[in-house]
Amino acid sequence: MSSQQAQPEYGAFGRRVERLGMPRPIFWGFVAVFIFMIGDGVEISRLPGYLTTEGGLAGGQATLITGTIYGVGVLIASWFSGTLSAIWGPQRVMQLGAAIWIVFEIIFLVFAINSGSLFFVALIYGIRGLAYPLFAFGFLVWAQTVTPVHMRGSAAGWFWFAFTGGLPTLGAVVAAISVPLMGVYNTFWLSLVIVAIGSVIGAFFVREAQGLQPIADERVEDPRSYKRLLEGIDILWRDPRTALGGVVRIVNTSPQYGFFYFMPFVFVQGTSEAGFMSGGQYSVLVSLVYAANIGANLFFGIFGDCFGWRRTVTWFGCVGCAITVPLWYFGSLLSGSYAVSVVLGMLYGVLLAGFVPLSALMPSMVERHDKGAALAILNTGAGGAAFVGTFVATLLNPFIGYGGVVITYSALYLVSAVLTSFIVSPADPGEEGEIEEDTVATTA
């Protein structure tokens, strides 16, 4: 019995939840991810500054820890979030992520943060970097496994709405309110409390039978075998569409990370001759871009269920961003207007959400036992985007300048548009033919 068929059992609230695009049995999982990512965002928004002012580390060392080392942990865990979900069941992966976050955060706050030891801080915080992908992306696997086909885009939209609504948006807001009242160090403890609340909800109080079961079908002889970890690798050549999807996912947010890496050096007064806004205005600009993206994540998830997942990714995500990336950068500089920069930046944030249906498309184009592997590739692409975006900017800027970097980003989006023509699923509501409903029973 599908979650759609089970609607009458849930009452009026359950029917409203499913009309909004969320399977009722995992509704509290979306809430858990939202709360968890708020807590994660509270800390990361203030940690680099604290490590340099109070932790005894140099600015470069703080950046190494919170950027590179933490990013490596995120990248590794992004892959394991899918492959381990296929073996253990996604809820157990969420439990592991929650345990890592809480345990290593306590070690970090009690022993490491003020130790002044680069190695100790990097080791503990690097391990802690494994936590949020296991928790959040583990739930994404769960959601895409049990959601009926006709709701998968909506479920992906709600997931990214919850994820980005917490990190960095409301996390930074909570930190901004908390720091003047409690101080930075106590705010880190507040982040632990918030994460713990989300962890308890997501790890133990979401009642859905498939969450504790391996993602498998009758063709998998030993669904709990760790040999299945190889599925997350060999699927790249068993089904090359997943490799293309991983590339598209990397391109998705790489320019976003690159933009926010180098734009302060171009747009902010005093950092370049072309600077036309203050540091405070730049912070507001970034917040507004993220705010526009949050609402659009939900819209394009629902829209993709009607227009088609691949079509939405191609035309609104790839082509839309290929246009708005240079439009935002060069339009801002040519106009010298803060208001113009805000409007164009928010337009980019909106169209960036056109990639949301990719989270529904990737697992829907493979067999059930490969869904965890497909999502492992997708999640790894999400984790790798931060590295690729800043690497491209660092590598190319000395030769072609930041303007050339922006053109390169636009070209990457156009290449992705071509790649999406090969990422086809019979379950996609935008493709010709009968939709394949492969969702398993969803039990409250």
C-alpha positions in Angstrom: 0.0 0.0 0.0 1.5 3.3 -1.0 1.5 6.4 1.0 -0.9 7.9 -1.4 -3.3 5.0 -0.9 -2.9 5.3 2.8 -4.0 8.9 3.0 -7.4 8.3 4.8 -5.5 6.6 7.7 -3.7 9.9 8.5 -6.8 12.1 8.9 -7.0 15.7 7.7 -3.5 16.6 8.7 -2.0 13.7 6.8 -4.0 14.5 3.7 -2.8 18.1 3.8 0.8 17.0 4.2 0.6 14.7 1.2 -1.1 17.4 -0.9 1.9 19.6 -0.2 4.2 16.9 -1.6 5.5 15.2 1.5 4.8 11.5 2.3 3.1 11.5 5.6 5.1 8.8 7.3 8.4 10.7 6.9 7.0 14.2 7.5 8.9 14.6 10.7 12.1 13.8 8.9 11.8 17.0 6.9 11.3 18.9 10.2 14.4 17.0 11.7 16.6 18.0 8.8 15.5 21.6 9.0 16.3 21.8 12.8 19.5 19.9 12.4 20.8 22.2 9.7 19.9 25.3 11.7 22.2 24.0 14.4 24.9 23.2 12.0 24.7 26.6 10.5 24.8 28.4 13.8 28.3 27.1 14.4 29.9 27.3 11.0 28.9 30.9 10.6 31.0 32.0 13.6 33.7 29.3 13.9 36.4 30.7 11.6 36.5 34.0 13.4 36.6 32.4 16.8 39.5 30.1 15.9 41.6 33.1 15.0 40.6 35.5 17.8 40.2 33.0 20.7 41.5 29.7 19.5 45.1 30.7 18.9 45.2 29.8 15.3 46.3 32.0 12.3 43.7 33.0 9.8 45.1 30.6 7.2 45.0 27.8 9.6 41.3 28.5 10.5 40.4 28.5 6.8 42.3 25.2 6.3 40.3 23.6 9.0 36.8 25.0 8.3 37.2 24.9 4.5 39.6 22.2 3.2 39.7 19.6 6.0 36.0 19.9 6.9 35.2 19.8 3.2 37.1 16.5 2.7 35.0 15.0 5.6 31.8 16.3 3.9 32.9 14.8 0.6 33.6 11.4 2.0 30.4 11.2 4.0 28.3 12.4 1.0 29.3 9.3 -0.8 28.8 7.0 2.2 25.3 8.5 2.9 24.0 6.7 -0.2 26.0 3.5 -0.1 25.6 2.8 3.6 21.8 3.5 3.3 21.6 0.8 0.7 23.1 -1.7 3.3 21.9 -0.5 6.7 18.8 1.4 5.8 18.8 5.3 5.7 17.5 5.9 9.2 20.5 4.0 10.7 22.8 6.2 8.6 21.0 9.3 10.1 21.6 7.8 13.6 25.3 7.5 12.8 25.5 11.1 11.5 23.7 12.4 14.6 26.0 10.4 17.0 29.1 11.7 15.2 28.0 15.3 15.3 27.0 15.2 19.0 30.0 13.2 20.4 32.7 15.0 18.4 31.2 18.4 19.0 31.4 17.8 22.7 35.1 16.7 22.3 35.7 19.7 20.1 34.1 22.3 22.5 35.6 20.8 25.7 39.1 19.9 24.6 40.0 21.0 21.1 38.7 24.4 20.3 40.9 26.3 22.8 43.8 23.9 22.7 45.8 26.0 20.2 46.8 22.7 18.5 46.3 22.8 14.7 46.5 19.0 14.5 44.0 18.3 17.3 41.5 20.9 16.1 41.7 19.7 12.5 41.4 16.0 13.5 38.3 16.4 15.6 36.6 18.9 13.3 37.4 16.9 10.3 35.7 13.8 11.8 32.8 16.1 12.8 32.5 17.0 9.1 31.3 13.5 8.4 28.1 14.1 10.4 25.7 16.4 8.5 25.9 14.6 5.1 25.2 11.3 6.8 22.2 12.7 8.6 20.8 15.0 5.9 21.7 13.1 2.7 20.7 9.9 4.4 17.2 11.3 4.8 17.3 12.4 1.1 17.9 8.7 0.2 15.0 7.7 2.5 12.7 10.2 1.0 13.4 9.3 -2.6 13.1 5.6 -1.8 9.6 5.7 -0.3 8.0 8.6 -2.2 5.6 7.8 -5.0 6.9 8.7 -8.4 4.4 11.5 -9.0 5.6 13.3 -5.7 9.4 12.8 -6.0 10.1 16.3 -7.3 8.0 17.8 -4.6 9.8 15.7 -2.0 13.2 16.9 -3.3 12.0 20.5 -3.2 10.9 20.1 0.4 14.2 18.5 1.3 16.3 21.3 -0.2 13.9 23.9 1.3 14.6 22.4 4.7 18.3 22.0 4.1 19.1 25.5 2.8 16.5 27.1 5.2 18.7 25.8 8.0 22.2 26.1 6.5 23.2 28.8 6.1 20.0 30.9 6.4 18.4 30.5 9.8 21.6 29.2 11.3 23.3 32.5 10.6 20.2 34.4 11.9 20.2 32.5 15.2 23.9 33.1 15.6 23.5 36.8 15.0 20.8 36.9 17.8 22.6 34.6 20.1 26.2 36.0 20.0 25.4 39.4 21.6 23.4 37.7 24.3 25.5 34.6 25.1 28.9 35.1 23.5 30.4 33.1 20.7 31.5 30.1 22.7 28.2 29.6 24.4 26.5 30.0 21.0 28.4 26.9 19.9 26.8 25.0 22.8 23.4 26.3 21.6 24.2 24.9 18.2 24.8 21.5 19.9 21.4 21.7 21.6 19.6 22.5 18.4 21.3 19.7 16.5 20.5 17.3 19.3 16.8 18.2 19.0 16.8 17.6 15.3 18.8 14.4 15.8 16.3 12.9 18.2 13.4 13.6 15.9 15.0 12.3 12.8 16.9 9.3 14.2 14.2 7.8 16.4 10.8 9.4 16.0 10.2 9.0 12.2 8.1 5.8 12.0 8.5 4.3 8.6 9.4 0.7 8.1 11.7 1.1 5.1 14.0 3.4 7.0 15.6 0.5 8.9 15.8 -1.9 5.9 18.4 -2.2 3.2 17.5 -0.7 -0.1 17.2 -3.9 -2.2 15.0 -6.1 -4.2 14.7 -9.8 -4.8 17.7 -9.9 -7.1 20.1 -8.9 -4.2 21.2 -12.2 -2.5 22.8 -10.5 0.6 21.3 -7.0 1.0 23.4 -6.3 4.1 26.8 -7.3 2.6 29.5 -4.7 2.6 30.4 -5.8 -0.9 27.5 -3.6 -1.9 29.7 -0.6 -1.2 31.2 -1.3 -4.6 27.8 -0.6 -6.2 28.4 3.1 -5.5 31.5 2.9 -7.8 30.7 0.4 -10.5 27.4 2.0 -11.2 29.4 4.7 -12.9 30.1 2.3 -15.8 27.1 0.0 -15.4 24.8 3.0 -15.9 26.8 6.0 -17.3 23.8 8.2 -16.8 24.7 8.3 -13.2 28.2 9.6 -14.0 26.7 12.3 -16.1 24.2 13.2 -13.4 27.1 13.5 -10.9 28.9 15.9 -13.3 25.7 18.0 -13.6 25.4 18.1 -9.8 29.0 19.3 -9.4 28.4 22.1 -11.9 25.1 23.0 -10.2 26.5 24.8 -7.2 30.2 25.1 -8.1 29.8 28.7 -9.5 27.8 29.6 -6.4 30.7 28.7 -4.2 33.2 30.3 -6.6 31.1 33.5 -6.7 31.0 33.9 -2.9 34.7 33.1 -2.8 35.9 35.9 -5.1 33.0 38.4 -5.3 34.0 40.3 -2.1 37.3 41.1 -3.8 35.5 42.6 -6.8 32.2 44.1 -5.5 33.2 45.5 -2.0 34.6 49.0 -1.8 38.3 49.2 -1.0 39.1 45.7 -2.4 39.1 46.8 -6.1 38.6 49.9 -8.1 35.3 48.6 -9.3 33.9 48.1 -5.8 30.6 49.7 -5.2 29.1 48.3 -2.0 30.1 48.1 1.6 31.0 44.9 3.5 27.6 45.0 5.3 25.8 45.5 2.0 27.6 42.5 0.6 26.4 40.3 3.5 22.8 41.4 2.9 23.2 40.6 -0.8 24.3 37.0 0.0 21.4 36.6 2.4 18.9 37.8 -0.1 20.3 35.5 -2.8 20.0 32.5 -0.5 16.5 33.6 0.6 15.4 33.7 -3.0 16.9 30.2 -3.6 15.1 28.7 -0.6 11.6 29.5 -1.8 12.5 28.6 -5.4 13.7 25.2 -4.2 10.2 24.3 -3.1 8.6 25.8 -6.2 10.8 24.0 -8.8 10.4 20.7 -6.9 6.6 20.9 -7.3 6.9 22.4 -10.8 9.2 19.5 -11.9 6.5 17.0 -11.1 4.3 18.7 -13.7 6.7 20.0 -16.3 9.2 17.1 -16.1 12.3 16.7 -14.0 14.8 16.6 -16.8 13.2 19.5 -18.7 13.2 21.6 -15.6 16.9 20.9 -14.9 17.9 21.6 -18.5 16.0 24.8 -19.2 15.6 26.5 -15.8 18.7 25.1 -14.1 21.4 24.8 -16.8 20.3 27.3 -19.4 18.9 29.7 -16.9 22.1 29.8 -14.8 24.2 30.0 -17.9 22.4 33.3 -18.7 22.2 34.8 -15.2 25.7 34.1 -14.0 27.4 36.6 -16.5 24.3 38.8 -16.3 24.7 39.2 -12.5 28.5 39.7 -12.6 28.8 42.0 -15.5 25.5 43.8 -15.0 26.5 44.7 -11.5 29.8 46.0 -12.5 28.5 48.0 -15.5 25.7 49.5 -13.5 27.6 50.1 -10.3 24.2 49.9 -8.6 23.6 47.9 -5.5 19.9 47.5 -6.2 20.7 46.1 -9.7 23.1 43.6 -8.1 20.5 42.5 -5.6 17.9 41.9 -8.2 20.2 40.0 -10.6 21.7 38.0 -7.7 18.2 36.9 -6.5 17.3 36.0 -10.1 20.4 33.7 -10.1 19.3 32.3 -6.8 15.9 31.5 -8.1 17.1 29.7 -11.3 19.8 27.8 -9.3 16.8 26.0 -7.8 16.0 24.6 -11.2 18.4 21.8 -10.4 16.3 20.5 -7.6 14.4 17.8 -9.6 17.8 16.2 -10.3 17.4 14.7 -6.8 14.3 12.9 -8.1 15.6 12.1 -11.5 18.8 10.3 -10.5 17.3 7.6 -8.3 14.3 7.1 -10.6 16.3 6.1 -13.6 17.9 3.0 -11.9 16.6 -0.2 -10.4 15.5 -0.1 -6.7 18.7 -1.8 -5.4 20.8 0.8 -7.2 19.0 3.9 -5.8 21.4 4.3 -2.9 24.3 4.1 -5.2 22.8 6.7 -7.6 22.2 9.0 -4.7 25.7 8.4 -3.5 27.0 9.8 -6.8 24.5 12.7 -6.5 25.5 13.5 -2.9 29.2 13.3 -3.7 28.7 15.8 -6.5 27.0 18.1 -3.9 30.0 17.7 -1.6 32.5 18.2 -4.4 31.0 21.4 -5.8 32.5 23.6 -3.1 36.0 22.4 -4.0 35.5 22.6 -7.8 34.0 26.1 -7.7 36.8 27.7 -5.7 39.5 25.6 -7.5 38.4 26.9 -11.0 38.5 30.5 -9.7 41.9 30.1 -8.1 43.3 28.3 -11.2 42.0 30.6 -13.9 42.0 34.0 -12.4 45.7 34.7 -12.9 45.3 34.0 -16.6 41.8 35.3 -17.6 40.7 37.4 -14.6 37.5 37.0 -12.7 35.5 38.0 -15.7 36.9 35.1 -17.6 36.1 32.8 -14.7 32.5 33.9 -14.9 32.4 33.1 -18.6 33.9 29.7 -17.8 31.1 29.1 -15.2 28.5 30.0 -17.8 30.1 27.6 -20.3 30.0 24.8 -17.8 26.3 25.3 -17.3 25.8 25.0 -21.1 27.8 21.8 -21.2 25.6 20.5 -18.4 22.5 21.3 -20.5 23.8 19.1 -23.2 24.7 16.3 -20.7 21.1 16.3 -19.3 19.8 15.2 -22.7 21.3 11.8 -21.9 19.9 11.6 -18.4 16.6 10.1 -19.2 14.2 8.1 -16.9 10.9 6.4 -17.9 9.6 7.5 -14.6 10.1 11.2 -15.4 6.7 12.9 -15.8 8.1 15.0 -18.6 9.1 12.0 -20.8 6.8 10.2 -23.3 5.4 6.9 -22.2 3.8 5.5 -19.1 5.2 6.5 -15.8 6.8 3.6 -13.9 5.6 3.5 -10.4 8.4 1.7 -8.5 7.7 2.9 -5.0 7.5 0.3 -2.3 5.0 0.1 0.5 5.2 3.0 2.9 4.1 2.1 6.4 3.4 4.5 9.2 
